[in-house]
Amino acid sequence: MLTVPQRRASLYSMADERDQRSTGRSEPAQGDDKQSPWVQIARYSEIGFTIPAAVLLGFFVGKALDYWLHTHWLYLAGVVFGAIAGFVSMIRMALSSDDAKR
């Protein structure tokens, strides 16, 4: 089973291969570091959805735990944990895309 970064890398390589086929080049030209606009849109939208999704997931898990344990504060812990997890994920994505450019 592929990990998330491996799946992401394979999707990016498939998009790059599709771009090369559509331009008729077998390899990118020297000095041509531009990526497909769709690949760039996918990367930036992934970063844009990561943090809100993690925060919402933390909120709903916290609310469920509040309901189950009859408390009234665990949703806050879930929101904080979700925000931290979202930022860590965003930083990992940014660092991996920075490493891919090198």
N, CA and C of each residue as an Amber inpcrd file, in Angstrom:
protein
   306
   0.8470000  -1.1660000   0.0000000   0.0000000   0.0000000   0.0000000
   0.8970000   1.2350000   0.0000000   0.5560000   2.1940000  -0.8220000
   1.3390000   3.4120000  -0.9300000   0.9860000   4.3890000   0.1850000
   2.0000000   5.1100000   0.6510000   1.7440000   6.1520000   1.6240000
   1.2210000   7.3850000   0.8980000   0.7420000   8.3470000   1.6430000
   0.1780000   9.5580000   1.0460000   1.2180000  10.2940000   0.2010000
   2.4490000  10.5190000   0.6940000   3.4290000  11.2060000  -0.1630000
   3.7610000  10.4250000  -1.4340000   3.7710000   9.0920000  -1.3450000
   4.0380000   8.2940000  -2.5400000   2.9030000   8.4200000  -3.5460000
   1.6450000   8.4160000  -3.0550000   0.5120000   8.5840000  -3.9610000
   0.5390000   9.9600000  -4.6030000   0.8560000  10.9780000  -3.7930000
   0.9160000  12.3390000  -4.3110000   1.9990000  12.4470000  -5.3800000
   3.1650000  11.8440000  -5.1310000   4.2550000  11.8970000  -6.1020000
   3.8700000  11.1750000  -7.3940000   3.1660000  10.0520000  -7.2690000
   2.7730000   9.3390000  -8.4900000   1.7370000  10.1340000  -9.2800000
   0.8300000  10.8290000  -8.5890000  -0.1410000  11.6740000  -9.3010000
   0.5540000  12.8260000 -10.0120000   1.5410000  13.4390000  -9.3470000
   2.2750000  14.5300000  -9.9730000   3.0600000  14.0310000 -11.1800000
   3.6590000  12.8470000 -11.0700000   4.4240000  12.3390000 -12.2090000
   3.4940000  11.9760000 -13.3660000   2.2880000  11.4690000 -13.0600000
   1.3380000  11.1770000 -14.1320000   0.9080000  12.4600000 -14.8250000
   0.7050000  13.5310000 -14.0620000   0.3260000  14.8060000 -14.6640000
   1.4610000  15.3450000 -15.5250000   2.7010000  15.1990000 -15.0600000
   3.8460000  15.6480000 -15.8550000   3.9700000  14.8510000 -17.1490000
   3.7360000  13.5380000 -17.0720000   3.7890000  12.7050000 -18.2760000
   2.7030000  13.1210000 -19.2670000   1.5090000  13.4320000 -18.7550000
   0.4190000  13.8710000 -19.6180000   0.7810000  15.1860000 -20.2980000
   1.4130000  16.0840000 -19.5580000   1.8340000  17.3590000 -20.1420000
   2.8700000  17.1370000 -21.2400000   3.7860000  16.2200000 -21.0130000
   4.8140000  15.9480000 -22.0150000   4.1970000  15.3510000 -23.2730000
   3.1910000  14.4790000 -23.0960000   2.5290000  13.9050000 -24.2690000
   1.7560000  14.9640000 -25.0400000   1.1120000  15.8830000 -24.3190000
   0.3040000  16.8820000 -25.0100000   1.1590000  17.8980000 -25.7530000
   2.3840000  18.1330000 -25.2850000   3.2580000  19.0750000 -25.9790000
   4.0970000  18.3910000 -27.0470000   4.0870000  17.0750000 -27.0680000
   4.8280000  16.3380000 -28.0830000   6.3060000  16.1630000 -27.7650000
   6.7070000  16.5430000 -26.5730000   8.1030000  16.3760000 -26.1830000
   8.2500000  15.1080000 -25.3760000   9.3520000  14.4040000 -25.5970000
   9.5890000  13.2010000 -24.8060000  10.2030000  13.5610000 -23.4650000
  10.9260000  14.6770000 -23.4060000  11.5090000  15.1540000 -22.1610000
  11.3010000  16.6560000 -22.0870000  11.2470000  17.1920000 -20.8770000
  11.1220000  18.6400000 -20.7840000  12.3660000  19.3270000 -21.3340000
  12.1820000  20.4980000 -21.9010000  13.3150000  21.2390000 -22.4420000
  14.2410000  21.6730000 -21.3160000  15.5030000  21.8960000 -21.6490000
  16.4670000  22.3350000 -20.6510000  16.0330000  23.6790000 -20.1010000
  16.0750000  23.8200000 -18.7980000  15.6890000  25.0700000 -18.1670000
  14.1810000  25.2650000 -18.0780000  13.3980000  24.2650000 -18.4660000
  11.9390000  24.3700000 -18.4150000  11.4530000  23.7660000 -17.1010000
  11.4100000  24.6010000 -16.0610000  10.9980000  24.1330000 -14.7490000
   9.5210000  24.3810000 -14.4910000   8.8030000  24.9040000 -15.4850000
   7.3920000  25.1930000 -15.2940000   6.5970000  23.8970000 -15.2470000
   5.6460000  23.8660000 -14.3390000   4.7730000  22.7130000 -14.2350000
   3.4260000  23.0780000 -14.8260000   2.6490000  22.0720000 -15.0380000
   1.3040000  22.2770000 -15.5440000   0.5230000  23.1690000 -14.5790000
  -0.2970000  24.0510000 -15.1020000  -1.1210000  24.8780000 -14.2040000
  -2.0460000  24.0340000 -13.3320000  -2.4880000  22.8990000 -13.8510000
  -3.3730000  22.0380000 -13.0750000  -2.6420000  21.4020000 -11.9060000
  -1.3740000  21.0780000 -12.0940000  -0.5820000  20.5160000 -10.9950000
  -0.3890000  21.5740000  -9.9150000  -0.1160000  22.8010000 -10.3210000
   0.0550000  23.8760000  -9.3530000  -1.2510000  24.1660000  -8.6140000
  -2.3610000  24.1600000  -9.3310000  -3.6610000  24.3730000  -8.6970000
  -3.9470000  23.2700000  -7.6880000  -3.6280000  22.0380000  -8.0540000
  -3.8640000  20.9130000  -7.1370000  -3.0320000  21.0540000  -5.8720000
  -1.7920000  21.4470000  -6.0210000  -0.9300000  21.5940000  -4.8430000
  -1.4360000  22.7010000  -3.9190000  -1.7570000  23.8610000  -4.4820000
  -2.1920000  24.9700000  -3.6470000  -3.5650000  24.7240000  -3.0380000
  -4.4490000  24.0870000  -3.7660000  -5.7680000  23.8070000  -3.1940000
  -5.6660000  22.7550000  -2.0980000  -4.7440000  21.8320000  -2.2370000
  -4.5420000  20.8330000  -1.1890000  -4.0940000  21.5110000   0.1040000
  -3.1910000  22.4660000  -0.0200000  -2.7380000  23.1950000   1.1600000
  -3.8900000  24.0130000   1.7430000  -4.7020000  24.6010000   0.8760000
  -5.8140000  25.4260000   1.3400000  -6.9160000  24.6520000   2.0350000
  -7.0740000  23.3880000   1.7090000  -8.1230000  22.5870000   2.3290000
  -7.6300000  21.7840000   3.5220000  -6.3430000  21.6430000   3.6860000
  -5.8010000  20.7960000   4.7390000  -6.1280000  21.3350000   6.1280000
  -5.8350000  22.5950000   6.3600000  -6.0310000  23.1460000   7.7030000
  -7.5120000  23.1940000   8.0920000  -8.3960000  23.7450000   7.2500000
  -9.8170000  23.7440000   7.6600000 -10.3820000  22.3360000   7.8550000
  -9.9700000  21.3990000   7.0240000 -10.4700000  20.0310000   7.1770000
 -10.0000000  19.4280000   8.4950000  -8.7390000  19.6630000   8.8540000
  -8.2140000  19.1240000  10.1140000  -8.9070000  19.7660000  11.3130000
  -9.1560000  21.0680000  11.2410000  -9.8380000  21.7640000  12.3490000
 -11.2710000  21.2550000  12.4920000 -11.9770000  21.1170000  11.3810000
 -13.3570000  20.6170000  11.4490000 -13.4100000  19.1840000  11.9590000
 -12.4840000  18.3570000  11.5090000 -12.4490000  16.9800000  11.9950000
 -12.1820000  16.9590000  13.5000000 -11.2410000  17.7710000  13.9660000
 -10.9780000  17.8470000  15.3990000 -12.1850000  18.3360000  16.1800000
 -12.8930000  19.3220000  15.6280000 -14.0920000  19.8340000  16.2810000
 -15.1510000  18.7460000  16.4280000 -15.4270000  18.0290000  15.3450000
 -16.4820000  17.0180000  15.3940000 -16.0940000  15.8270000  16.2730000
 -14.8320000  15.4520000  16.2520000 -14.3940000  14.3750000  17.1470000
 -14.5010000  14.8390000  18.5980000 -14.1190000  16.0760000  18.8670000
 -14.2430000  16.6170000  20.2210000 -15.6920000  16.7050000  20.6730000
 -16.5750000  17.1410000  19.7700000 -18.0060000  17.2010000  20.1210000
 -18.5550000  15.8090000  20.4160000 -18.1350000  14.8300000  19.6320000
 -18.5900000  13.4610000  19.8780000 -18.0870000  12.9590000  21.2300000
 -16.8470000  13.2700000  21.5520000 -16.3190000  12.8700000  22.8610000
 -17.0250000  13.6180000  23.9900000 -17.3610000  14.8870000  23.7720000
 -18.1270000  15.6410000  24.7660000 -19.4760000  14.9800000  25.0290000
 -20.1250000  14.5920000  23.9700000 -21.4340000  13.9390000  24.1110000
 -21.2990000  12.6050000  24.8330000 -20.2780000  11.8510000  24.4470000
 -20.0920000  10.5110000  24.9930000 -19.6560000  10.5580000  26.4560000
 -18.7750000  11.5030000  26.8010000 -18.2280000  11.5700000  28.1620000
 -18.9430000  12.6030000  29.0450000 -19.9690000  13.2760000  28.5170000
 -20.7540000  14.2730000  29.2620000 -19.8680000  15.4050000  29.7820000
 -19.0270000  15.9290000  28.9060000 -18.1960000  17.0790000  29.2390000
 -18.5540000  18.2240000  28.3080000 -17.9100000  19.3780000  28.5060000
 -18.2390000  20.5340000  27.6800000 -16.9970000  21.2660000  27.1770000
 -15.8420000  20.6300000  27.2060000 -14.6210000  21.3240000  26.8110000
 -13.7600000  20.5420000  25.8210000 -14.0720000  19.3000000  25.5840000
 -13.2060000  18.4920000  24.7100000 -13.2240000  18.9650000  23.2600000
 -14.2890000  19.6270000  22.8450000 -14.3110000  20.1370000  21.4740000
 -13.2060000  21.1710000  21.2660000 -12.8850000  21.9470000  22.3130000
 -11.7840000  22.9100000  22.2070000 -10.4420000  22.1960000  22.0230000
 -10.2480000  21.1160000  22.7690000  -9.0210000  20.3340000  22.6140000
  -8.9540000  19.7370000  21.2050000 -10.1010000  19.3210000  20.6870000
 -10.1390000  18.7920000  19.3260000  -9.8060000  19.8460000  18.2910000
 -10.3020000  21.0610000  18.4790000  -9.9990000  22.1560000  17.5490000
  -8.5110000  22.4850000  17.5850000  -7.9420000  22.5700000  18.7790000
  -6.5050000  22.8740000  18.9090000  -5.6760000  21.7600000  18.2930000
  -6.0260000  20.5130000  18.5910000  -5.2910000  19.3860000  18.0290000
  -5.4180000  19.3620000  16.5010000  -6.6090000  19.6540000  15.9910000
  -6.8130000  19.6900000  14.5420000  -6.0120000  20.7940000  13.8840000
  -5.9530000  21.9620000  14.5270000  -5.1710000  23.0700000  13.9710000
  -3.6890000  22.7200000  13.9350000  -3.1990000  22.1310000  15.0020000
  -1.7860000  21.7330000  15.0380000  -1.5060000  20.6880000  13.9670000
  -2.3810000  19.7030000  13.8550000  -2.1910000  18.6590000  12.8420000
  -2.2520000  19.2440000  11.4320000  -3.1460000  20.1960000  11.2010000
  -3.2500000  20.8350000   9.8950000  -1.9960000  21.6220000   9.5410000
  -1.4600000  22.3670000  10.5000000  -0.2470000  23.1340000  10.2370000
   0.9460000  22.2150000  10.0010000   1.0480000  21.1380000  10.7670000
   2.1450000  20.1830000  10.5520000   2.0460000  19.5810000   9.1550000
   0.8420000  19.2180000   8.7490000   0.6440000  18.6620000   7.4120000
   0.9880000  19.6800000   6.3320000   0.5850000  20.9430000   6.5430000
   0.8900000  21.9820000   5.5660000   2.3980000  22.2020000   5.4620000
   3.0770000  22.2130000   6.5810000   4.5330000  22.3960000   6.5630000
   5.2080000  21.2280000   5.8530000   4.7410000  20.0180000   6.1000000
   5.3090000  18.8560000   5.4030000   5.1070000  18.9480000   3.8930000
   3.9160000  19.3890000   3.4780000   3.6620000  19.5430000   2.0370000
   4.5560000  20.6120000   1.4360000   4.7170000  21.7150000   2.1500000
   5.5520000  22.7930000   1.6400000   7.0110000  22.3480000   1.5340000
   7.4850000  21.6320000   2.5310000   8.8700000  21.1560000   2.4980000
   9.0790000  20.1100000   1.4090000   8.0910000  19.2440000   1.2080000
   8.2440000  18.2120000   0.1710000   8.2180000  18.8370000  -1.2250000
   7.3950000  19.8680000  -1.4150000   7.3860000  20.5240000  -2.7250000
   8.6690000  21.3230000  -2.9270000   9.2410000  21.8480000  -1.8460000
  10.5100000  22.5630000  -1.9410000  11.6400000  21.5890000  -2.2940000
  11.6050000  20.3840000  -1.6940000  12.6240000  19.3740000  -2.0020000
  12.4820000  18.8730000  -3.4330000  11.2520000  18.7990000  -3.9280000
  11.0230000  18.3220000  -5.2930000  11.5670000  19.3050000  -6.3320000
  11.5830000  20.5830000  -5.9880000  12.0830000  21.5840000  -6.9060000
  13.6050000  21.5570000  -7.0180000  14.2700000  21.0460000  -6.0010000
  15.7400000  21.0430000  -5.9890000  16.3110000  19.9350000  -6.7850000
